[in-house]
Amino acid sequence: MSFQVQPTPPAKGARRGGLLGLGIVLLLGGVGTGAALFVTSSSQYEDAVKNLQRAPVGCDTEFNFTGTGTFIFYAESKGQVGDLKGDCENVDTDYDHDGRIDVDLVLTNADGDEVDLDSATGASYDAAGFKGSEINTLKLDEPGKYTLSVSSDDSDFAIAVGRNPKDDADSMKTIAIAALIAGVVLGLLFIVLGLRRKPAAPAPGAWSPTGGGNIAGYQPISGPPPTAPPTAPPQPAWQPAPPPQAPPIPSSPAPPPPAPGTGSPWGSPQT
């Protein structure tokens, strides 16, 4: 006779709440940070365009360069000139020029010496009501004051000077995308890990395939497996004698027949 012990199904462990919460925080933080940086980059781009220094046509405009490096001169076909310093009268006017812009620029330093400008193209902007394209660059090794003279047959444009407005905005957009991707990937990873349950500890007395244990007190017998079905144990050679039995009680004998008499009990017949 054989029997099989049905294993008890393992109990489900608890979920990893810490990892699950961390994943949600990372996911929401990445999405929120990426969206905020992306919106900020657009606003920063527009502010950088507005903050370019402008010189209208027919004027000598003073510029005070407080930094060093490369500055870009843009032919701005659309925009507005604000409060300027110099002998300019063409201020506080809007302009919107169509077609090619032909202009002559002359830049002088504080000593009145002319500074060469390098021809260049490539950079451009179109934001916050302004539109311009790169025409010259200037590389400065030290800050200083300069005067820019703008001459042209047209007057419905201006010259804008400054850095590339897209540089900082593009860098911030890259950071925004990186933050978004990192938050989503790491957040989803920790959420998946948090949804996985912990391994449940075995119940007391329950069988464990690796840690030993008994099945309700059952002690396993070590040794090689049996090669033949079990048989009855052998009987000993000496067998005890059965206990003595009492002899059977004999039945009572039948009564003996009566002895023959000498005469009839009725006497001799009379004649």
JOCORDA-V543192 format. One record per residue. N is the residue number from 1. RES is the residue in one small letter. PHI is phi in radians with two decimals (none if undefined). Layout:
n = [N,N]
res = [RES,RES]
phi = [PHI,PHI]
This chain:
n = [1,2,3,4,5,6,7,8,9,10,11,12,13,14,15,16,17,18,19,20,21,22,23,24,25,26,27,28,29,30,31,32,33,34,35,36,37,38,39,40,41,42,43,44,45,46,47,48,49,50,51,52,53,54,55,56,57,58,59,60,61,62,63,64,65,66,67,68,69,70,71,72,73,74,75,76,77,78,79,80,81,82,83,84,85,86,87,88,89,90,91,92,93,94,95,96,97,98,99,100,101,102,103,104,105,106,107,108,109,110,111,112,113,114,115,116,117,118,119,120,121,122,123,124,125,126,127,128,129,130,131,132,133,134,135,136,137,138,139,140,141,142,143,144,145,146,147,148,149,150,151,152,153,154,155,156,157,158,159,160,161,162,163,164,165,166,167,168,169,170,171,172,173,174,175,176,177,178,179,180,181,182,183,184,185,186,187,188,189,190,191,192,193,194,195,196,197,198,199,200,201,202,203,204,205,206,207,208,209,210,211,212,213,214,215,216,217,218,219,220,221,222,223,224,225,226,227,228,229,230,231,232,233,234,235,236,237,238,239,240,241,242,243,244,245,246,247,248,249,250,251,252,253,254,255,256,257,258,259,260,261,262,263,264,265,266,267,268,269,270,271]
res = [m,s,f,q,v,q,p,t,p,p,a,k,g,a,r,r,g,g,l,l,g,l,g,i,v,l,l,l,g,g,v,g,t,g,a,a,l,f,v,t,s,s,s,q,y,e,d,a,v,k,n,l,q,r,a,p,v,g,c,d,t,e,f,n,f,t,g,t,g,t,f,i,f,y,a,e,s,k,g,q,v,g,d,l,k,g,d,c,e,n,v,d,t,d,y,d,h,d,g,r,i,d,v,d,l,v,l,t,n,a,d,g,d,e,v,d,l,d,s,a,t,g,a,s,y,d,a,a,g,f,k,g,s,e,i,n,t,l,k,l,d,e,p,g,k,y,t,l,s,v,s,s,d,d,s,d,f,a,i,a,v,g,r,n,p,k,d,d,a,d,s,m,k,t,i,a,i,a,a,l,i,a,g,v,v,l,g,l,l,f,i,v,l,g,l,r,r,k,p,a,a,p,a,p,g,a,w,s,p,t,g,g,g,n,i,a,g,y,q,p,i,s,g,p,p,p,t,a,p,p,t,a,p,p,q,p,a,w,q,p,a,p,p,p,q,a,p,p,i,p,s,s,p,a,p,p,p,p,a,p,g,t,g,s,p,w,g,s,p,q,t]
phi = [none,-2.25,-2.51,-2.15,-1.62,-1.31,-1.18,-1.29,-1.04,-1.15,-1.29,-1.34,-1.39,-1.32,-1.31,-1.47,-1.12,-1.12,-1.17,-1.12,-1.14,-1.12,-1.10,-1.12,-1.11,-1.15,-1.12,-1.17,-1.15,-1.13,-1.14,-1.15,-1.14,-1.08,-1.15,-1.13,-1.16,-1.16,-1.13,-1.12,-1.11,-1.14,-1.17,-1.16,-1.08,-1.13,-1.14,-1.13,-1.17,-1.12,-1.48,-1.11,-1.45,-2.17,-2.26,-1.34,-1.29,1.42,-2.29,-1.83,-1.91,-1.55,-2.16,-1.97,-1.44,-1.65,-2.19,-2.14,1.93,-1.72,-2.02,-1.92,-1.85,-1.89,-1.52,-1.66,-1.50,-2.49,2.80,-2.65,-1.65,-1.78,-1.27,-2.17,-1.79,2.23,-1.70,-1.66,-1.90,-1.51,-2.15,0.97,-2.15,-1.62,-2.56,-2.70,-1.69,-1.91,1.70,-1.28,-1.92,-1.85,-2.52,-2.10,-1.99,-2.29,-2.01,-2.18,-1.54,-1.14,-1.54,1.53,-1.48,-1.31,-1.93,-1.29,-1.92,-1.61,-1.22,-2.78,-2.47,2.28,-1.30,-2.78,-2.68,-2.72,-2.80,0.99,1.47,-2.15,-2.57,-2.64,-2.34,-1.21,-2.23,-2.57,-2.33,-2.41,-1.90,-1.94,-1.63,-2.66,-1.13,3.04,-1.73,-2.40,-2.13,-1.99,-1.84,-2.04,-2.21,-2.92,-1.31,-1.78,-2.20,-1.66,-2.78,-2.59,-1.86,-1.87,-2.23,2.82,-1.44,-1.40,-1.10,-1.44,-1.05,-1.16,-1.15,-1.15,-1.09,-1.21,-1.14,-1.10,-1.12,-1.10,-1.14,-1.11,-1.13,-1.12,-1.12,-1.09,-1.11,-1.20,-1.14,-1.15,-1.08,-1.13,-1.09,-1.21,-1.15,-1.10,-1.14,-1.22,-1.31,-1.26,-1.45,-1.28,-1.18,-1.33,-1.26,-1.15,-1.21,-1.03,1.40,-1.45,-1.31,-2.22,-1.17,-2.02,-1.71,1.33,1.95,-2.06,-1.75,0.91,1.51,-1.25,-1.77,-1.22,-1.71,-1.47,2.34,-1.21,-1.19,-1.16,-1.82,-2.46,-1.11,-1.14,-2.13,-1.21,-1.12,-1.15,-1.47,-1.19,-1.14,-1.53,-2.01,-1.17,-1.22,-1.18,-1.11,-1.12,-1.86,-1.16,-1.16,-1.18,-1.32,-1.21,-1.31,-1.17,-1.22,-1.22,-1.12,-1.22,-1.16,-1.17,-1.25,-1.13,-1.43,-1.50,-2.78,-1.35,-1.15,-1.58,1.45,-1.32,-1.10,-1.62,-1.83]
